[in-house]
Amino acid sequence: MRPESTNGAGGTSGGGLAVPMAWLCAEYLADEVLRAAALVAPGSLEYRAGLQALALTVHLSEEPDGPAGGRPAGRIDDWLHHTAYDRPWPPWVEERLAARRTDGGDSPDLALAETAWRHLRDTWVLAADLDGRTGDDPGCPVDEEERIWLPAWKLGLPLAHLSLHLR
């Protein structure tokens, strides 16, 4: 396992604890974006889903050996592209995780990213049916009383996308 960094003086010598810096930077940036947008309360299930979806998008958009977090202002368009409603986000996440497993093996960043994806994919929430608009008018509002069970990523991804727009 090749650590991103270690606790201590910074190098990989000395057998220090591997620190998942790329993942932690992605998660921090996602938290800042979601807090600034103030669409949902921090700590809520919706917030956690948005945080994990955006952190995964930020982390997986970077090259495996690239800088942690990159240049956020220059990357927002890329993140918006991946989180857009018409994009196949789950297959993109699966492909990027598989590529990371093949390229880098078991890094601490990969382990945290895979855990986040597992939580988003396997946790189901009861939420408004964002796909079940009534009427043919695309401007017709979502009936928030109509609730369905859906995977957490389907709740977190639109929140992440909208938060990026409001940044």
TITI-496302 format. One line per field, with one value per atom (N, C-alpha, C): x, y, z; residue number from 1; residue in one letter. Coordinates in pm, whole numbers, plus 50000, padded with zeros to 5 digits. Layout:
BEGIN
X c(X; ...)
Y c(Y; ...)
Z c(Z; ...)
i c(NUM; ...)
aa c(A; ...)
END
This chain:
BEGIN
X c(50085; 50000; 50090; 50067; 50145; 50068; 50113; 50037; 50047; 49941; 49940; 50034; 50035; 50115; 50125; 50201; 50209; 50196; 50164; 50164; 50309; 50345; 50484; 50541; 50668; 50740; 50697; 50618; 50566; 50606; 50718; 50759; 50691; 50730; 50673; 50769; 50885; 50979; 50936; 50983; 50952; 50828; 50758; 50642; 50528; 50507; 50400; 50262; 50165; 50025; 49988; 49928; 49885; 49766; 49773; 49666; 49602; 49471; 49403; 49381; 49486; 49479; 49389; 49394; 49311; 49162; 49124; 48983; 48943; 49028; 48996; 48982; 49066; 49054; 48924; 48888; 48763; 48642; 48646; 48536; 48526; 48640; 48640; 48581; 48623; 48572; 48421; 48375; 48232; 48155; 48210; 48146; 48135; 48242; 48240; 48133; 48123; 48024; 47882; 47856; 47721; 47684; 47779; 47750; 47721; 47798; 47778; 47641; 47598; 47468; 47353; 47372; 47273; 47134; 47132; 47005; 46940; 47022; 46973; 47059; 47007; 47079; 47198; 47316; 47431; 47397; 47440; 47412; 47290; 47207; 47088; 47127; 47037; 47060; 47080; 47003; 47017; 47155; 47200; 47332; 47441; 47432; 47533; 47536; 47418; 47412; 47474; 47444; 47503; 47653; 47697; 47840; 47914; 47862; 47929; 47926; 47814; 47805; 47902; 47909; 48000; 48145; 48175; 48313; 48358; 48271; 48305; 48332; 48248; 48264; 48396; 48425; 48550; 48670; 48665; 48777; 48800; 48695; 48708; 48733; 48710; 48740; 48889; 48960; 49104; 49177; 49294; 49380; 49431; 49450; 49491; 49617; 49713; 49836; 49837; 49722; 49713; 49705; 49704; 49696; 49561; 49563; 49439; 49354; 49238; 49147; 49167; 49286; 49309; 49281; 49247; 49209; 49056; 48988; 48842; 48773; 48818; 48750; 48755; 48865; 48879; 48810; 48772; 48714; 48561; 48503; 48358; 48278; 48317; 48244; 48248; 48361; 48374; 48282; 48278; 48191; 48045; 48010; 47871; 47833; 47925; 47901; 47869; 47949; 47930; 47806; 47764; 47648; 47517; 47522; 47401; 47298; 47173; 47059; 47066; 47107; 47104; 47231; 47320; 47446; 47431; 47498; 47495; 47598; 47566; 47662; 47703; 47610; 47653; 47751; 47726; 47826; 47961; 47959; 48084; 48161; 48091; 48155; 48215; 48137; 48184; 48308; 48306; 48420; 48545; 48527; 48643; 48699; 48612; 48660; 48734; 48680; 48746; 48884; 48891; 49020; 49120; 49072; 49161; 49210; 49121; 49162; 49270; 49252; 49349; 49482; 49475; 49597; 49672; 49598; 49667; 49654; 49574; 49559; 49476; 49523; 49448; 49506; 49463; 49507; 49401; 49438; 49338; 49231; 49268; 49170; 49066; 49112; 49022; 48927; 48978; 48892; 48779; 48810; 48707; 48610; 48660; 48571; 48476; 48529; 48443; 48339; 48376; 48281; 48170; 48209; 48108; 48012; 48066; 47981; 47889; 47940; 47857; 47742; 47770; 47665; 47561; 47605; 47512; 47426; 47486; 47416; 47322; 47365; 47291; 47195; 47205; 47113; 46995; 46876; 46754; 46682; 46631; 46563; 46423; 46333; 46198; 46198; 46180; 46192; 46092; 46079; 45991; 46037; 45940; 45968; 46007; 46137; 46186; 46162; 46146; 46121; 45972; 45887; 45744; 45663; 45704; 45627; 45490; 45392; 45259; 45239; 45170; 45145; 45260; 45236; 45336; 45426; 45391; 45467; 45595; 45715; 45840; 45854; 45780; 45784; 45692; 45620; 45528; 45608; 45573; 45650; 45635; 45734; 45731; 45630; 45549; 45456; 45534; 45565; 45649; 45577; 45446; 45372; 45387; 45414; 45434; 45577; 45589; 45722; 45743; 45867; 45905; 46040; 46072; 46202; 46300; 46415; 46518; 46656; 46757; 46892; 46940; 47021; 47065; 47136; 47203; 47272; 47173; 47050; 46949; 46900; 46920; 46889; 47010; 47128; 47250; 47302; 47287; 47342; 47278; 47144; 47086; 47122; 47134; 47175; 47317; 47405; 47544; 47547; 47471; 47469; 47418; 47307; 47249; 47344; 47407; 47503; 47619; 47666; 47773; 47728; 47604; 47550; 47544; 47512; 47496; 47627; 47733; 47865; 47911)
Y c(49883; 50000; 50123; 50211; 50333; 50446; 50494; 50598; 50732; 50812; 50947; 51035; 51014; 51093; 51011; 51060; 50992; 51094; 51046; 51138; 51163; 51280; 51308; 51410; 51391; 51489; 51498; 51406; 51421; 51312; 51251; 51150; 51017; 50917; 50785; 50697; 50749; 50668; 50661; 50559; 50547; 50465; 50417; 50331; 50400; 50529; 50602; 50562; 50614; 50588; 50655; 50580; 50634; 50726; 50845; 50944; 50966; 50948; 50962; 51110; 51180; 51324; 51363; 51288; 51323; 51314; 51208; 51193; 51301; 51325; 51426; 51565; 51596; 51726; 51734; 51626; 51623; 51638; 51570; 51576; 51717; 51777; 51913; 52012; 52001; 52091; 52072; 51947; 51919; 51980; 51968; 52025; 52177; 52242; 52387; 52431; 52359; 52392; 52375; 52264; 52238; 52337; 52370; 52467; 52605; 52645; 52775; 52783; 52674; 52672; 52677; 52620; 52622; 52573; 52465; 52410; 52315; 52245; 52153; 52168; 52124; 52137; 52042; 52095; 52006; 51899; 51779; 51668; 51587; 51642; 51569; 51458; 51364; 51255; 51310; 51412; 51473; 51535; 51603; 51667; 51563; 51454; 51349; 51286; 51265; 51210; 51306; 51434; 51534; 51544; 51538; 51545; 51427; 51308; 51191; 51192; 51232; 51237; 51339; 51456; 51559; 51522; 51467; 51425; 51317; 51222; 51118; 51180; 51274; 51338; 51414; 51491; 51567; 51472; 51371; 51278; 51200; 51149; 51066; 51146; 51276; 51362; 51389; 51379; 51402; 51280; 51301; 51190; 51127; 50996; 50928; 50987; 51029; 51085; 51237; 51298; 51443; 51508; 51640; 51711; 51690; 51677; 51658; 51783; 51770; 51883; 51966; 51967; 52045; 52192; 52260; 52402; 52408; 52428; 52419; 52506; 52630; 52718; 52661; 52598; 52541; 52407; 52343; 52209; 52210; 52320; 52323; 52281; 52325; 52284; 52133; 52072; 51927; 51860; 51910; 51852; 51870; 51988; 52011; 51914; 51890; 51796; 51656; 51609; 51474; 51461; 51567; 51560; 51600; 51636; 51679; 51567; 51606; 51513; 51408; 51446; 51355; 51269; 51277; 51202; 51067; 50964; 50832; 50827; 50892; 50904; 50771; 50681; 50555; 50473; 50456; 50382; 50453; 50586; 50663; 50637; 50639; 50612; 50471; 50372; 50234; 50219; 50282; 50273; 50337; 50454; 50524; 50447; 50391; 50311; 50186; 50120; 50002; 50038; 50152; 50196; 50225; 50283; 50312; 50182; 50083; 49953; 49889; 49899; 49840; 49914; 50048; 50130; 50137; 50155; 50185; 50083; 49980; 49883; 49936; 49910; 49945; 50070; 50187; 50308; 50346; 50423; 50465; 50554; 50630; 50714; 50627; 50523; 50433; 50364; 50322; 50256; 50349; 50475; 50570; 50602; 50614; 50640; 50523; 50401; 50284; 50273; 50308; 50306; 50409; 50528; 50631; 50584; 50524; 50475; 50365; 50274; 50167; 50225; 50325; 50388; 50456; 50528; 50596; 50497; 50389; 50290; 50203; 50166; 50068; 50128; 50257; 50323; 50377; 50340; 50384; 50484; 50589; 50695; 50716; 50760; 50794; 50943; 50978; 51119; 51151; 51278; 51322; 51260; 51224; 51162; 51271; 51293; 51398; 51365; 51238; 51198; 51188; 51194; 51172; 51300; 51390; 51515; 51483; 51564; 51546; 51643; 51599; 51685; 51681; 51737; 51737; 51860; 51958; 52082; 52059; 52080; 52061; 52158; 52266; 52363; 52326; 52216; 52170; 52128; 52180; 52147; 52002; 51955; 51820; 51816; 51712; 51694; 51639; 51724; 51684; 51592; 51578; 51484; 51341; 51326; 51194; 51149; 51046; 50999; 50856; 50829; 50695; 50660; 50531; 50486; 50494; 50554; 50563; 50558; 50514; 50509; 50649; 50658; 50788; 50872; 50810; 50889; 50970; 50918; 50993; 51117; 51121; 51239; 51331; 51273; 51351; 51415; 51350; 51402; 51534; 51546; 51675; 51785; 51749; 51846; 51894; 51802; 51838; 51929; 51894; 51973; 52115; 52125; 52257; 52340; 52275; 52346; 52401; 52326; 52376; 52498; 52495; 52610; 52735; 52717; 52831; 52882; 52812; 52848; 52981)
Z c(50000; 50000; 50000; 49904; 49895; 49962; 50077; 50147; 50077; 50088; 50035; 50116; 50243; 50335; 50463; 50558; 50687; 50796; 50914; 51027; 51065; 51095; 51128; 51033; 50996; 50918; 50773; 50726; 50591; 50495; 50503; 50407; 50433; 50353; 50374; 50452; 50489; 50565; 50711; 50779; 50920; 50947; 50842; 50863; 50935; 50912; 50978; 50930; 50996; 50964; 50831; 50740; 50612; 50633; 50578; 50592; 50455; 50443; 50314; 50279; 50244; 50222; 50105; 49995; 49879; 49916; 49987; 50026; 50127; 50225; 50326; 50264; 50166; 50097; 50017; 49950; 49873; 49965; 50079; 50174; 50236; 50265; 50320; 50219; 50094; 49991; 49974; 49973; 49961; 50078; 50197; 50316; 50304; 50257; 50240; 50139; 50029; 49926; 49981; 50049; 50101; 50212; 50297; 50404; 50345; 50243; 50181; 50112; 50051; 49983; 50083; 50200; 50309; 50264; 50187; 50140; 50240; 50316; 50418; 50543; 50655; 50782; 50787; 50824; 50844; 50947; 50920; 51010; 50970; 50882; 50839; 50742; 50722; 50628; 50486; 50451; 50320; 50303; 50408; 50404; 50387; 50461; 50453; 50313; 50254; 50119; 50018; 50032; 49943; 49961; 50085; 50116; 50053; 50070; 50014; 49862; 49803; 49657; 49600; 49661; 49610; 49636; 49753; 49783; 49685; 49654; 49556; 49420; 49380; 49250; 49244; 49348; 49353; 49351; 49436; 49448; 49319; 49259; 49140; 49013; 49017; 48903; 48890; 49001; 49001; 48949; 48894; 48857; 48985; 48988; 49112; 49176; 49094; 49149; 49145; 49112; 49102; 49238; 49240; 49367; 49434; 49564; 49639; 49629; 49569; 49559; 49433; 49375; 49253; 49274; 49165; 49171; 49165; 49278; 49280; 49177; 49158; 49063; 48922; 48886; 48753; 48737; 48844; 48840; 48854; 48892; 48918; 48795; 48676; 48556; 48538; 48567; 48558; 48659; 48781; 48884; 48848; 48795; 48751; 48640; 48550; 48440; 48494; 48588; 48641; 48729; 48795; 48885; 48817; 48690; 48617; 48612; 48607; 48611; 48501; 48382; 48269; 48255; 48351; 48345; 48417; 48366; 48432; 48546; 48657; 48767; 48829; 48866; 48929; 48844; 48713; 48634; 48628; 48624; 48624; 48753; 48867; 48996; 48997; 48954; 48952; 48864; 48746; 48655; 48715; 48776; 48833; 48953; 49036; 49150; 49101; 48998; 48943; 48886; 48818; 48763; 48875; 48983; 49098; 49162; 49170; 49227; 49141; 49010; 48917; 48921; 48923; 48918; 49049; 49157; 49282; 49393; 49373; 49480; 49596; 49716; 49837; 49903; 49861; 49928; 50032; 50133; 50231; 50167; 50065; 49994; 49924; 49858; 49787; 49884; 49998; 50097; 50143; 50169; 50212; 50100; 49978; 49864; 49842; 49852; 49834; 49946; 50066; 50178; 50154; 50109; 50080; 49971; 49865; 49756; 49805; 49887; 49942; 50024; 50106; 50186; 50097; 49997; 49907; 49827; 49787; 49705; 49787; 49909; 49988; 50090; 50116; 50210; 50131; 50174; 50107; 50197; 50136; 50211; 50153; 50237; 50195; 50166; 50039; 49998; 49889; 49859; 49751; 49620; 49538; 49408; 49309; 49292; 49203; 49057; 49025; 48887; 48855; 48956; 48935; 48926; 48840; 48823; 48766; 48806; 48752; 48637; 48535; 48420; 48321; 48204; 48098; 48102; 48182; 48190; 48270; 48207; 48282; 48399; 48397; 48506; 48621; 48605; 48708; 48832; 48948; 49068; 49111; 49183; 49238; 49352; 49357; 49468; 49586; 49682; 49796; 49893; 49878; 49962; 49912; 49784; 49725; 49754; 49837; 49879; 49832; 49794; 49752; 49815; 49816; 49863; 49749; 49774; 49673; 49737; 49659; 49716; 49752; 49855; 49906; 49801; 49705; 49603; 49520; 49502; 49424; 49498; 49627; 49706; 49714; 49731; 49749; 49623; 49509; 49385; 49342; 49340; 49304; 49404; 49531; 49633; 49606; 49572; 49540; 49417; 49314; 49191; 49215; 49286; 49315; 49403; 49499; 49586; 49506; 49407; 49320; 49242; 49193; 49120; 49208; 49334; 49425; 49481; 49459; 49512; 49464)
i c(1; 1; 1; 2; 2; 2; 3; 3; 3; 4; 4; 4; 5; 5; 5; 6; 6; 6; 7; 7; 7; 8; 8; 8; 9; 9; 9; 10; 10; 10; 11; 11; 11; 12; 12; 12; 13; 13; 13; 14; 14; 14; 15; 15; 15; 16; 16; 16; 17; 17; 17; 18; 18; 18; 19; 19; 19; 20; 20; 20; 21; 21; 21; 22; 22; 22; 23; 23; 23; 24; 24; 24; 25; 25; 25; 26; 26; 26; 27; 27; 27; 28; 28; 28; 29; 29; 29; 30; 30; 30; 31; 31; 31; 32; 32; 32; 33; 33; 33; 34; 34; 34; 35; 35; 35; 36; 36; 36; 37; 37; 37; 38; 38; 38; 39; 39; 39; 40; 40; 40; 41; 41; 41; 42; 42; 42; 43; 43; 43; 44; 44; 44; 45; 45; 45; 46; 46; 46; 47; 47; 47; 48; 48; 48; 49; 49; 49; 50; 50; 50; 51; 51; 51; 52; 52; 52; 53; 53; 53; 54; 54; 54; 55; 55; 55; 56; 56; 56; 57; 57; 57; 58; 58; 58; 59; 59; 59; 60; 60; 60; 61; 61; 61; 62; 62; 62; 63; 63; 63; 64; 64; 64; 65; 65; 65; 66; 66; 66; 67; 67; 67; 68; 68; 68; 69; 69; 69; 70; 70; 70; 71; 71; 71; 72; 72; 72; 73; 73; 73; 74; 74; 74; 75; 75; 75; 76; 76; 76; 77; 77; 77; 78; 78; 78; 79; 79; 79; 80; 80; 80; 81; 81; 81; 82; 82; 82; 83; 83; 83; 84; 84; 84; 85; 85; 85; 86; 86; 86; 87; 87; 87; 88; 88; 88; 89; 89; 89; 90; 90; 90; 91; 91; 91; 92; 92; 92; 93; 93; 93; 94; 94; 94; 95; 95; 95; 96; 96; 96; 97; 97; 97; 98; 98; 98; 99; 99; 99; 100; 100; 100; 101; 101; 101; 102; 102; 102; 103; 103; 103; 104; 104; 104; 105; 105; 105; 106; 106; 106; 107; 107; 107; 108; 108; 108; 109; 109; 109; 110; 110; 110; 111; 111; 111; 112; 112; 112; 113; 113; 113; 114; 114; 114; 115; 115; 115; 116; 116; 116; 117; 117; 117; 118; 118; 118; 119; 119; 119; 120; 120; 120; 121; 121; 121; 122; 122; 122; 123; 123; 123; 124; 124; 124; 125; 125; 125; 126; 126; 126; 127; 127; 127; 128; 128; 128; 129; 129; 129; 130; 130; 130; 131; 131; 131; 132; 132; 132; 133; 133; 133; 134; 134; 134; 135; 135; 135; 136; 136; 136; 137; 137; 137; 138; 138; 138; 139; 139; 139; 140; 140; 140; 141; 141; 141; 142; 142; 142; 143; 143; 143; 144; 144; 144; 145; 145; 145; 146; 146; 146; 147; 147; 147; 148; 148; 148; 149; 149; 149; 150; 150; 150; 151; 151; 151; 152; 152; 152; 153; 153; 153; 154; 154; 154; 155; 155; 155; 156; 156; 156; 157; 157; 157; 158; 158; 158; 159; 159; 159; 160; 160; 160; 161; 161; 161; 162; 162; 162; 163; 163; 163; 164; 164; 164; 165; 165; 165; 166; 166; 166; 167; 167; 167)
aa c(M; M; M; R; R; R; P; P; P; E; E; E; S; S; S; T; T; T; N; N; N; G; G; G; A; A; A; G; G; G; G; G; G; T; T; T; S; S; S; G; G; G; G; G; G; G; G; G; L; L; L; A; A; A; V; V; V; P; P; P; M; M; M; A; A; A; W; W; W; L; L; L; C; C; C; A; A; A; E; E; E; Y; Y; Y; L; L; L; A; A; A; D; D; D; E; E; E; V; V; V; L; L; L; R; R; R; A; A; A; A; A; A; A; A; A; L; L; L; V; V; V; A; A; A; P; P; P; G; G; G; S; S; S; L; L; L; E; E; E; Y; Y; Y; R; R; R; A; A; A; G; G; G; L; L; L; Q; Q; Q; A; A; A; L; L; L; A; A; A; L; L; L; T; T; T; V; V; V; H; H; H; L; L; L; S; S; S; E; E; E; E; E; E; P; P; P; D; D; D; G; G; G; P; P; P; A; A; A; G; G; G; G; G; G; R; R; R; P; P; P; A; A; A; G; G; G; R; R; R; I; I; I; D; D; D; D; D; D; W; W; W; L; L; L; H; H; H; H; H; H; T; T; T; A; A; A; Y; Y; Y; D; D; D; R; R; R; P; P; P; W; W; W; P; P; P; P; P; P; W; W; W; V; V; V; E; E; E; E; E; E; R; R; R; L; L; L; A; A; A; A; A; A; R; R; R; R; R; R; T; T; T; D; D; D; G; G; G; G; G; G; D; D; D; S; S; S; P; P; P; D; D; D; L; L; L; A; A; A; L; L; L; A; A; A; E; E; E; T; T; T; A; A; A; W; W; W; R; R; R; H; H; H; L; L; L; R; R; R; D; D; D; T; T; T; W; W; W; V; V; V; L; L; L; A; A; A; A; A; A; D; D; D; L; L; L; D; D; D; G; G; G; R; R; R; T; T; T; G; G; G; D; D; D; D; D; D; P; P; P; G; G; G; C; C; C; P; P; P; V; V; V; D; D; D; E; E; E; E; E; E; E; E; E; R; R; R; I; I; I; W; W; W; L; L; L; P; P; P; A; A; A; W; W; W; K; K; K; L; L; L; G; G; G; L; L; L; P; P; P; L; L; L; A; A; A; H; H; H; L; L; L; S; S; S; L; L; L; H; H; H; L; L; L; R; R; R)
END
